[in-house]
Amino acid sequence: MALRKFNGLIRTLLPASALMGMEEAWNAYPYCRTIITNEFMGDDFNITVESMHCPGRGELENVHRLPPDQLADREVVVIDIASDLGETSDYNPKEDPAVFKSLKTGRGPLKPGWTKSVFPPHWNKIIHIQMKPPKL
């Protein structure tokens, strides 16, 4: 993210290293891992995103092999790319899977219930966030 996107007061109060993230990613299909860190926070902050490509439509209960305590705390969020539009200010009908039809393949658009009629790729993601308060 460009530093100019941060509020001027925030840019004045914090060093540039506090506003920058470092991303490292490893892709070993069907497993991927991405770790985001921040130099200013050091070992006190990281976000880890683990992705696993699995067959089916999300029926598998514990693809990340979480221990029982983490499995009990887990929140499952299903994202339907054809109906979960996100921010309306970012909306572009040319990129909307519910509207777009590929001229090359003839596929699309995705209609309601598409996940039951099409065998989509299914990614299971788990996000771990570690953050300790900064030492000021």
C-alpha positions as CSV (number, residue, x, y, z in Angstrom):
1,M,0.0,0.0,0.0
2,A,1.3,3.4,-0.9
3,L,2.2,5.6,2.1
4,R,0.2,8.5,0.7
5,K,-3.0,6.4,1.2
6,F,-2.5,6.8,5.0
7,N,-3.9,9.8,6.9
8,G,-1.3,12.6,7.2
9,L,-1.5,12.5,11.0
10,I,-0.8,8.8,11.0
11,R,2.2,9.3,8.6
12,T,3.5,12.0,10.9
13,L,3.2,10.0,14.1
14,L,4.5,6.6,12.9
15,P,7.8,5.8,11.1
16,A,7.5,4.5,7.5
17,S,8.4,1.0,8.6
18,A,5.2,0.9,10.7
19,L,3.1,1.4,7.6
20,M,4.8,-1.2,5.3
21,G,4.0,-4.9,5.1
22,M,6.4,-7.6,3.9
23,E,4.8,-10.6,2.1
24,E,6.4,-14.0,1.7
25,A,4.6,-16.8,-0.1
26,W,5.2,-20.5,-0.8
27,N,3.2,-22.4,-3.4
28,A,3.3,-26.2,-3.3
29,Y,0.0,-27.1,-4.9
30,P,-2.4,-28.1,-3.4
31,Y,-1.0,-26.3,-0.4
32,C,0.0,-22.6,-0.2
33,R,1.2,-20.4,2.6
34,T,1.5,-16.7,2.8
35,I,3.0,-14.8,5.7
36,I,2.7,-11.0,6.1
37,T,5.0,-9.3,8.6
38,N,5.8,-5.7,9.6
39,E,9.4,-4.6,10.3
40,F,8.3,-2.1,12.9
41,M,6.3,-4.7,14.9
42,G,9.0,-7.4,14.5
43,D,8.0,-10.7,16.0
44,D,5.0,-9.1,17.7
45,F,2.9,-9.1,14.4
46,N,2.2,-11.6,11.6
47,I,-0.6,-12.8,9.5
48,T,-0.4,-16.3,8.1
49,V,-2.8,-17.5,5.4
50,E,-2.8,-21.2,4.7
51,S,-4.7,-22.5,1.6
52,M,-5.5,-26.0,0.7
53,H,-7.1,-27.0,-2.6
54,C,-9.5,-29.9,-2.0
55,P,-12.0,-31.9,-4.0
56,G,-15.7,-31.4,-3.4
57,R,-17.7,-28.4,-2.5
58,G,-16.5,-27.8,1.0
59,E,-17.8,-30.9,2.8
60,L,-14.5,-31.8,4.4
61,E,-14.5,-30.9,8.0
62,N,-10.9,-30.4,9.0
63,V,-8.6,-30.1,5.9
64,H,-6.0,-28.1,7.8
65,R,-5.8,-30.8,10.6
66,L,-6.5,-28.3,13.4
67,P,-6.2,-29.6,16.9
68,P,-9.6,-29.8,18.7
69,D,-9.3,-26.5,20.6
70,Q,-8.5,-24.6,17.4
71,L,-11.2,-26.5,15.5
72,A,-13.8,-25.4,18.1
73,D,-12.7,-21.7,17.8
74,R,-12.7,-21.7,14.0
75,E,-15.3,-19.6,12.2
76,V,-16.3,-20.9,8.7
77,V,-17.1,-18.2,6.1
78,V,-18.4,-19.3,2.7
79,I,-17.7,-16.9,-0.1
80,D,-19.8,-17.2,-3.3
81,I,-17.9,-15.3,-6.0
82,A,-21.1,-14.8,-8.0
83,S,-23.1,-13.1,-5.3
84,D,-20.7,-11.6,-2.7
85,L,-19.9,-8.4,-4.4
86,G,-17.9,-6.6,-1.8
87,E,-17.3,-2.9,-2.0
88,T,-19.7,-1.3,-4.5
89,S,-17.1,1.4,-5.3
90,D,-14.8,-1.3,-6.7
91,Y,-17.6,-2.9,-8.8
92,N,-16.8,-3.5,-12.5
93,P,-19.4,-5.4,-14.5
94,K,-16.7,-6.7,-16.8
95,E,-15.2,-8.6,-13.8
96,D,-18.5,-9.8,-12.3
97,P,-18.8,-13.6,-12.6
98,A,-22.6,-13.2,-12.4
99,V,-22.6,-11.1,-15.6
100,F,-19.4,-12.1,-17.5
101,K,-19.4,-14.6,-20.3
102,S,-16.1,-15.7,-21.9
103,L,-16.1,-15.3,-25.6
104,K,-13.2,-17.8,-25.9
105,T,-14.7,-20.7,-23.8
106,G,-18.4,-19.8,-23.8
107,R,-18.5,-20.3,-20.1
108,G,-20.5,-18.0,-17.8
109,P,-22.2,-16.1,-16.5
110,L,-22.5,-17.8,-13.1
111,K,-26.2,-18.1,-12.1
112,P,-27.7,-18.6,-8.6
113,G,-27.0,-22.1,-7.4
114,W,-24.0,-22.4,-9.7
115,T,-21.9,-24.2,-7.0
116,K,-24.4,-27.2,-7.2
117,S,-24.3,-27.5,-11.0
118,V,-20.6,-26.7,-11.7
119,F,-17.7,-28.4,-10.1
120,P,-15.7,-25.4,-9.0
121,P,-12.2,-25.3,-7.6
122,H,-12.6,-25.3,-3.8
123,W,-10.0,-23.6,-1.6
124,N,-10.0,-23.9,2.1
125,K,-8.2,-21.0,3.8
126,I,-7.3,-20.5,7.4
127,I,-6.0,-17.2,8.6
128,H,-3.9,-16.9,11.8
129,I,-3.3,-13.3,13.1
130,Q,-0.8,-12.7,15.9
131,M,-0.5,-9.2,17.2
132,K,0.8,-8.0,20.5
133,P,0.4,-4.3,21.5
134,P,3.4,-2.2,20.3
135,K,6.0,-1.1,22.8
136,L,5.8,2.7,22.9
